[in-house]
């Protein structure tokens, strides 16, 4: 099921406002977050428009977390963060998804909770394409 007003479902201008579709994984999509204060920040969004992890079967939940793990491994390999923080919210966009936020010891927001959209760092199309290529090379 898809929601016509959901960027994760439609991959249209709603998604373009904050992210760039990278690829499909087993039961989800991998999206590069346009705000890159944390180099390599991505989102893993479940394939269907469900709000909560409890709305999917155990098998689908396990596959979703396997996708999160696969994306995290690619982020680690491509960008070498000291830690990846994981966030699952959905208060405003009720589509099951998880933010993967690379953190760097001497970098932005180390030792604290990441801001949802700090609005500090955006990149050129070429820089986004280079990040996406790095991630894809490690998937």
LINVENHU-V412519 format. One record per residue. PHI is phi in degrees with one decimal (none if undefined). PSI is psi in whole degrees, -180 to 180 (NA if undefined). NEAR is the number of other C-alpha atoms within 10 Angstrom. Layout:
BEGIN
PHI|PSI|NEAR + PHI|PSI|NEAR
END
This chain:
BEGIN
none|142|8 + -125.6|148|14 + -107.2|122|14 + -65.9|-12|13 + -102.5|9|14 + -108.6|123|17 + -61.4|-37|19 + -65.6|-37|30 + -75.3|-45|20 + -95.3|-21|13 + 50.9|48|16 + -118.5|-152|15 + -60.4|-25|12 + -63.2|-43|15 + -72.4|-42|18 + -56.8|-25|14 + -65.3|-27|11 + -137.2|-13|14 + -149.0|169|20 + -128.6|121|20 + -60.6|131|18 + -100.9|-57|17 + -171.7|170|13 + -89.5|144|15 + -109.0|-162|20 + -64.7|-45|13 + -133.6|21|18 + -155.2|177|23 + -115.6|146|22 + -103.6|130|25 + -130.6|133|24 + -83.7|126|24 + -75.1|127|26 + -64.9|-35|22 + -77.2|113|20 + -114.9|42|20 + -61.8|-25|23 + -113.0|95|24 + -53.7|123|22 + 100.6|2|28 + -61.1|131|23 + -134.6|171|30 + -128.8|137|26 + -109.6|116|27 + -112.9|128|24 + -59.9|151|30 + -65.9|-29|20 + -111.2|158|16 + -83.2|83|20 + -121.3|151|17 + -88.1|-37|17 + -126.2|152|14 + -61.2|-28|16 + -74.0|-8|9 + -88.2|2|12 + -122.9|161|16 + -69.3|165|10 + -59.5|-41|11 + -62.1|-45|8 + -68.2|-38|16 + -61.6|-46|16 + -62.7|-39|13 + -68.0|-38|17 + -61.9|-47|26 + -68.9|-28|16 + -65.8|-38|15 + -64.7|-43|23 + -58.8|-45|26 + -62.6|-44|14 + -61.3|-44|15 + -64.8|-42|24 + -62.1|-42|26 + -61.3|-41|16 + -65.6|-41|19 + -63.6|-46|26 + -58.9|-46|17 + -67.3|-37|15 + -80.9|-35|20 + -122.2|-10|17 + 54.0|50|16 + -70.1|160|18 + -78.1|-23|13 + -161.8|147|14 + -112.7|125|20 + -91.6|147|13 + -121.2|133|15 + -136.6|131|15 + -126.0|111|14 + -117.3|-98|15 + 90.1|19|13 + -63.3|-39|8 + -103.7|-37|6 + -107.5|98|14 + -81.1|56|14 + -125.5|125|24 + -55.1|119|23 + -157.2|162|27 + -134.4|133|20 + -85.7|133|21 + -112.8|111|24 + -118.2|103|26 + -65.9|136|26 + -121.4|144|24 + -124.8|131|18 + -46.0|-44|11 + -101.1|22|9 + -110.1|-172|14 + -58.7|128|13 + 63.6|19|14 + -59.9|135|15 + 84.9|4|11 + -136.4|177|8 + -75.5|139|9 + -74.2|144|18 + -75.7|144|10 + -60.7|-46|11 + -148.4|86|13 + -65.3|-20|11 + 67.1|26|11 + -99.4|-35|9 + -131.1|111|12 + -119.3|159|13 + -121.0|170|13 + -77.4|164|9 + -57.9|-39|9 + -65.3|-40|9 + -67.3|-40|11 + -61.9|-44|18 + -60.8|-39|15 + -65.5|-41|12 + -63.5|-44|20 + -61.8|-42|20 + -62.8|-40|13 + -62.2|-44|17 + -65.3|-48|24 + -59.8|-35|16 + -64.6|-20|11 + -111.9|6|15 + -79.0|NA|16
END
